[in-house]
Amino acid sequence: MLKNRVIPCLLLRNGGLYKTTKFDNPKYVGDPINAIRIFNDKEVDELMVLDIEASRQGRSPDYDLIEQIAAECFMPLCYGGGIASMDQASQLFALGVEKVSLQTAVLDDFSLLARIAERYGSQSVSVSIDIKKNWLGRPQLYSSARTITLKKPWTTHLEDAVGAGAGEVAFNVVDRDGTMAGMDLQLISQAASSVTVPLIAMGGAASLADIKKAVDAGASAVAAGAYFVFYGPHRAVLITYPKYSELEALFSPQS
């Protein structure tokens, strides 16, 4: 088992698999079940699946689709999108989801996070935090469901989430999402130094070198979408994942 996880992140939209760029311009990349079968064959250690429309549309998770995904998935599955109650979280766990990811539900109130952590353990709940820079280049907490930046300092929100019981934090930099232009190492380092739980860095990975740099900056894990579903300058759809030996070498002390 690798010390540092490398996690494919799949985005659901209306039942299909999509990839965004800077949280905009969603491009259809295929059927999620087929993608999961490919990742099974490539022996991925963990998978993150996020419904990018559920909270925005104010609807519940698509339990039928999630049940299909969980049944097909040979690796631990984290799901996020539309989770607003304990009953919804419980239903997801019953379907085979190992971990739920919360964002919209905890922007104003951490009580749901605390209750899930108390009942199922902190390891079963992750908090997703999106950061978007304003016109001055200053990073701000961002709500993807409301498509607005928030006044609360993002570092405070990060610390509050962990204090409420989050077992890990998925930290996504909106301005790097889908760009494959490299990760924001300065923000990753700042976020990692603010928490004591694992930090999953997201946004901008284009190579194994980018992943290693994020880990060196303090991330415990790296999640990526475009890097695992696009190939070449024209972004042709090709689902890939590094060999275990490549990741083992990447994270070895000599690398």
C-alpha positions as CSV (number, residue, x, y, z in Angstrom):
1,M,0.0,0.0,0.0
2,L,1.4,3.4,-1.0
3,K,1.8,6.0,1.7
4,N,0.4,8.7,-0.6
5,R,-2.8,8.1,-2.5
6,V,-3.3,9.0,-6.1
7,I,-7.1,9.2,-6.7
8,P,-9.1,9.6,-9.9
9,C,-11.9,12.1,-9.5
10,L,-15.0,11.5,-11.7
11,L,-17.6,14.2,-12.2
12,L,-21.2,13.2,-12.7
13,R,-23.7,15.3,-14.6
14,N,-27.1,14.1,-15.6
15,G,-26.0,10.5,-15.3
16,G,-22.9,10.9,-17.6
17,L,-19.3,11.4,-16.9
18,Y,-18.0,14.9,-17.6
19,K,-14.8,17.0,-17.1
20,T,-14.8,20.7,-16.4
21,T,-12.3,23.5,-16.9
22,K,-12.2,26.0,-14.0
23,F,-15.6,24.5,-13.0
24,D,-17.1,25.6,-16.4
25,N,-17.5,24.2,-19.9
26,P,-18.3,20.6,-19.0
27,K,-17.2,18.1,-21.6
28,Y,-18.8,14.7,-21.9
29,V,-16.2,12.0,-21.6
30,G,-18.3,8.8,-21.4
31,D,-20.2,6.4,-19.3
32,P,-19.2,6.3,-15.6
33,I,-19.7,2.6,-15.3
34,N,-17.3,1.9,-18.2
35,A,-14.8,4.3,-16.7
36,I,-14.9,2.5,-13.3
37,R,-14.4,-0.9,-15.1
38,I,-11.2,0.5,-16.6
39,F,-10.0,1.8,-13.3
40,N,-10.7,-1.6,-11.8
41,D,-8.5,-3.2,-14.4
42,K,-5.8,-0.7,-13.6
43,E,-6.0,-1.6,-9.9
44,V,-6.7,1.9,-8.6
45,D,-6.6,2.1,-4.8
46,E,-9.4,4.6,-4.3
47,L,-12.0,6.5,-6.4
48,M,-13.8,9.8,-5.8
49,V,-17.1,10.4,-7.6
50,L,-18.8,13.9,-7.4
51,D,-22.2,14.9,-8.8
52,I,-21.6,18.5,-9.8
53,E,-25.3,19.2,-10.4
54,A,-27.0,17.7,-7.3
55,S,-26.5,20.5,-4.8
56,R,-26.8,23.2,-7.4
57,Q,-30.2,21.8,-8.4
58,G,-31.2,21.2,-4.8
59,R,-31.8,17.5,-5.4
60,S,-30.8,14.3,-3.6
61,P,-28.1,12.0,-4.8
62,D,-28.9,9.6,-7.7
63,Y,-29.1,6.5,-5.5
64,D,-29.8,4.2,-8.5
65,L,-26.7,5.3,-10.3
66,I,-24.6,5.3,-7.1
67,E,-25.7,1.7,-6.3
68,Q,-24.5,0.7,-9.8
69,I,-21.2,2.5,-9.3
70,A,-20.7,1.0,-5.9
71,A,-21.5,-2.5,-7.1
72,E,-19.0,-2.2,-10.0
73,C,-16.3,-0.5,-7.9
74,F,-13.6,-2.8,-6.6
75,M,-11.8,0.0,-4.7
76,P,-13.0,2.2,-1.8
77,L,-15.5,4.8,-3.0
78,C,-15.9,8.4,-1.9
79,Y,-19.1,10.1,-3.1
80,G,-20.1,13.7,-2.9
81,G,-23.1,15.8,-4.2
82,G,-26.5,16.6,-2.9
83,I,-25.9,15.3,0.6
84,A,-27.9,17.4,3.0
85,S,-29.1,15.0,5.8
86,M,-28.1,12.1,8.0
87,D,-30.7,9.9,6.2
88,Q,-29.0,10.6,2.9
89,A,-25.6,9.8,4.2
90,S,-26.9,6.6,5.8
91,Q,-28.5,5.5,2.6
92,L,-25.2,6.0,0.7
93,F,-23.3,4.0,3.2
94,A,-25.9,1.2,2.9
95,L,-25.3,1.2,-0.9
96,G,-21.6,0.5,-0.4
97,V,-20.1,4.0,-0.3
98,E,-17.2,4.1,2.1
99,K,-16.8,7.8,2.5
100,V,-19.1,10.8,1.9
101,S,-17.8,14.2,0.8
102,L,-19.6,17.3,2.1
103,Q,-19.3,20.9,0.8
104,T,-22.5,22.9,0.4
105,A,-24.1,21.4,3.5
106,V,-21.2,22.6,5.7
107,L,-20.6,26.1,4.4
108,D,-22.9,27.6,7.0
109,D,-23.4,24.8,9.5
110,F,-21.1,22.0,10.6
111,S,-23.8,20.0,12.5
112,L,-24.4,17.4,9.8
113,L,-20.6,16.8,9.5
114,A,-20.4,16.4,13.3
115,R,-23.3,13.9,13.4
116,I,-22.0,11.8,10.6
117,A,-18.5,11.7,12.2
118,E,-20.0,10.8,15.6
119,R,-22.1,7.9,14.2
120,Y,-19.8,6.5,11.5
121,G,-16.4,7.8,12.5
122,S,-14.3,10.7,11.1
123,Q,-12.7,8.4,8.5
124,S,-16.1,8.1,6.8
125,V,-16.6,11.8,6.1
126,S,-14.5,14.2,4.0
127,V,-15.0,17.9,3.5
128,S,-14.5,19.4,0.1
129,I,-13.2,23.0,0.0
130,D,-13.0,25.0,-3.2
131,I,-10.7,28.0,-3.5
132,K,-11.1,30.7,-6.2
133,K,-8.9,33.7,-6.6
134,N,-10.5,37.2,-6.9
135,W,-9.4,39.9,-9.4
136,L,-6.6,40.8,-7.0
137,G,-5.3,37.3,-7.0
138,R,-6.4,36.7,-3.4
139,P,-7.7,33.2,-2.6
140,Q,-11.3,33.0,-1.3
141,L,-13.6,30.3,-0.2
142,Y,-15.9,29.4,-3.1
143,S,-19.4,27.8,-3.2
144,S,-19.7,25.7,-6.4
145,A,-23.4,25.2,-5.8
146,R,-24.1,29.0,-5.5
147,T,-21.2,30.0,-7.8
148,I,-20.1,32.7,-5.4
149,T,-17.1,33.5,-3.3
150,L,-17.7,33.8,0.5
151,K,-16.4,36.3,3.0
152,K,-15.3,33.7,5.6
153,P,-11.5,33.2,5.5
154,W,-10.8,29.9,3.8
155,T,-8.2,28.9,6.4
156,T,-10.8,29.4,9.2
157,H,-13.3,27.2,7.3
158,L,-10.6,24.6,6.8
159,E,-9.8,24.5,10.5
160,D,-13.5,24.6,11.6
161,A,-14.2,21.6,9.3
162,V,-11.5,19.5,10.9
163,G,-12.6,20.7,14.4
164,A,-16.1,19.5,13.6
165,G,-15.0,16.0,12.8
166,A,-13.8,15.8,9.1
167,G,-11.4,12.9,8.7
168,E,-9.8,14.5,5.6
169,V,-10.1,17.5,3.4
170,A,-10.3,17.6,-0.4
171,F,-8.7,20.9,-1.3
172,N,-9.5,22.1,-4.9
173,V,-8.2,25.2,-6.6
174,V,-10.8,26.3,-9.1
175,D,-8.5,28.4,-11.2
176,R,-6.4,25.2,-11.9
177,D,-9.3,22.8,-12.4
178,G,-9.0,20.9,-15.7
179,T,-6.2,23.1,-17.0
180,M,-3.4,20.6,-16.5
181,A,-1.2,23.7,-16.0
182,G,0.4,22.5,-12.7
183,M,-0.9,22.6,-9.2
184,D,-0.9,25.7,-6.9
185,L,1.9,24.5,-4.5
186,Q,1.8,27.6,-2.4
187,L,-1.9,27.2,-1.5
188,I,-1.4,23.4,-1.0
189,S,1.4,24.1,1.4
190,Q,-0.6,26.7,3.3
191,A,-3.6,24.4,3.5
192,A,-1.6,21.4,4.6
193,S,0.1,23.3,7.4
194,S,-3.3,24.4,8.7
195,V,-4.7,20.9,9.4
196,T,-3.7,17.7,11.1
197,V,-5.8,15.4,9.0
198,P,-4.9,14.1,5.5
199,L,-5.2,16.8,2.7
200,I,-6.2,15.7,-0.8
201,A,-4.8,18.3,-3.3
202,M,-6.8,18.9,-6.4
203,G,-6.6,21.1,-9.5
204,G,-4.0,21.3,-12.3
205,A,-2.2,18.0,-12.2
206,A,-0.7,17.1,-15.6
207,S,2.1,14.6,-14.8
208,L,3.5,12.4,-12.1
209,A,6.0,15.2,-11.4
210,D,3.1,17.5,-10.5
211,I,1.7,14.9,-8.2
212,K,5.1,14.5,-6.5
213,K,5.4,18.3,-6.1
214,A,2.0,18.5,-4.4
215,V,3.0,15.7,-2.0
216,D,6.3,17.5,-1.3
217,A,4.3,20.6,-0.6
218,G,2.4,18.8,2.2
219,A,-0.5,17.0,0.5
220,S,-1.2,13.5,1.8
221,A,-2.9,12.5,-1.5
222,V,-3.6,14.0,-4.9
223,A,-6.9,13.7,-6.8
224,A,-7.1,14.4,-10.5
225,G,-9.6,14.3,-13.3
226,A,-8.3,15.6,-16.6
227,Y,-4.9,13.9,-16.2
228,F,-6.7,10.5,-16.0
229,V,-9.3,11.0,-18.8
230,F,-7.6,13.2,-21.4
231,Y,-4.7,12.5,-23.7
232,G,-2.6,14.8,-25.9
233,P,-2.9,18.4,-26.9
234,H,-6.4,18.0,-28.3
235,R,-7.6,16.4,-25.1
236,A,-8.8,13.2,-26.7
237,V,-10.7,11.0,-24.2
238,L,-8.4,8.2,-23.0
239,I,-8.8,6.8,-19.5
240,T,-5.4,6.0,-17.9
241,Y,-3.7,5.4,-14.6
242,P,-0.1,5.0,-13.7
243,K,1.3,1.5,-12.9
244,Y,1.8,0.7,-9.2
245,S,5.5,0.4,-9.8
246,E,5.6,3.9,-11.2
247,L,3.8,5.3,-8.2
248,E,6.0,3.3,-5.9
249,A,9.1,4.8,-7.5
250,L,7.6,8.3,-7.5
251,F,7.2,8.2,-3.7
252,S,10.4,6.4,-2.8
253,P,12.8,8.3,-0.6
254,Q,15.3,8.6,-3.5
255,S,12.9,10.2,-5.9
